[in-house]
Amino acid sequence: MGWIREVKESEYPDAMETVWKTFLEFDAPDYGLEGINNFRKFLTDETLYKMYLNGYYRVIGYFEDEKIEGVASIRNTNHISLLFVNRRYQKRGIGTSLLNYLCGYCVEYEDQEEITVNSSPYAVEFYRKFGFEETGPVQESDGITYTPMKHFLK
């Protein structure tokens, strides 16, 4: 069994590449070219990377044999920005462990009462199982389809 910890600066490119490969397999089929290109731009955005370096964008990894097999991130103190687990590590509780880590962080370090996510169509059921509820209808922005959801932490 692997472990979960914050992603080091030297590991950031590998973490984003893990997200990209997993996105292409599971989420990209639900999106057109515009959405796929915009998601790639998001992952390679220099401003996002600077936010990470300055501690405003937390990136957590699931590591197996020193390799990143799952990634989760949080921004704005309580919004899940990314949650991706490679296919061969899905259905093992890793996504749930990453989500629990983020929820714990929000409560302990940010004193938050809720956590939000804009879920991809692929992940809506995963978040529902965890207790997230839709806060609005399915939406689309820049070619990316998502469902806004939240979960009360306290």
N, C-alpha and C positions, 0 to 999 in steps of 0.2 A: 504494500500500500504506500502511496506517495504522501505528500504533505502540501499544505497551503501556506503561502506567505506572500508578502508584498514583492512585487517584481522590482529587481534592481535596474538601475539605469542601463547597464550593459545588456540586460535581458529584454528591454523594452521593444526593440525591433523584432525579436523572436516572438514576443507576446502578440504584437500586432499581426505578424504573419500567421500565427496560429488562428487568430480571430478571422483573418481574411480567408484562409483555406476552409475553415468550418462554415463561414458565411456562404462561400461559393457552393458548398455541398448542400446545405440545408435551407438557406434563406433566398439565395439568388434566383432559384426557380420561380419564386413568387413575385419577382421584380422585373421590370424592364431594364433596358440599358441605362437609362437616366438614373434609376435608383442604385444600380450596381456601381456605376461610376461615382455617384455622390457618396456612397458608403466607402469606397476606396479612398476618396479625397479626405473624408473624415478621419480615417485611420492614419493617413500620412500627413495630416495637417500640422504645420509647425507650431501654431498657437496652442493646439492641444498638447503637443509634446512639451512646450514651455510650461503649461499649466501643471503637467505631471512633474516636471523638474522642480517646480516651486511648491509642490504639495497640495495643489488645488484639484488635482485629478488623481485619485487613488486607483492603482492597478494591482490586482491580486492574481496570483497564479496558482494553479495546481501543477505540481511537479512530480514526475515519475522518472526515476533514474536521471536526474538533472535536466530533463527535457520538459518544456511547458506543454501540457496536454489540455489545460483549461484556463480560461481567463475571465475575470470579472472586473468591472470598474465602476466607480461612483463619482459623480460630480455634484456640485451645488449642495453638498453635505448630506443629501438623502435621495439622489436620483440615480438609479442603476442605468449606466450608459452602455455597458457591454456585459454579456454573460454567454460564453461559448465554451463547449466541451467537445473535443475531438470524438468522432464516431466510435472508435474502439474503446473509449472510456465512458461512453454514455450508459445509462441504466445501471450505474454503480454507486449512485448517491453523490457524485462529485459536484454536479450542478447544485444540488441541495446544500452541500457543504459550503460551496462558494457563496451561495445566497445567504446562508446562516452567518457566515463570516461578515458579509456586508451589513446585514441587519444588526449584528452585534456591534459593529463599528459605529453605525448610526446612533445607536442608543448610548453606548459607552463614551464615545469621543465627541459626538455632535449633539447629544441630548435631543434627538429627534423623536417624534411620536409616530411618524409614518414614513414609509419609503415608497417611492414612485418608480414607474418604468413605462416606457413606450414599447410595448411588446411587439415583436415581429409576429406575423400570422403563425409561424411554426411554433413559437414558444407560449402562446396564450394558455394552452391547457396546462403546461408546466407551472406557470404562475398561478393559475386558478387552484391547482392542487396544493399550493403553498399558502393559500388564503388571500391572494390578491383579487381585487374586484375591479371591473371596468368602471372608469369614471367618465366615459364618453364613448361615442361611436367610433368605428374603425375610421381612421383618417389617412391622408396621404400628403406628404410634403417632399418636394424635390425628387419625386419618383419612389419614395420609400413609404410603404404601407405599414401602419402600426395601430395598436390599440392602447390608449392611455389607461393605466391601471395603478392602483395603490393598495398598500397593506398597512394596517395599523400595528405599530410595534409595542405600544403600551396599553 
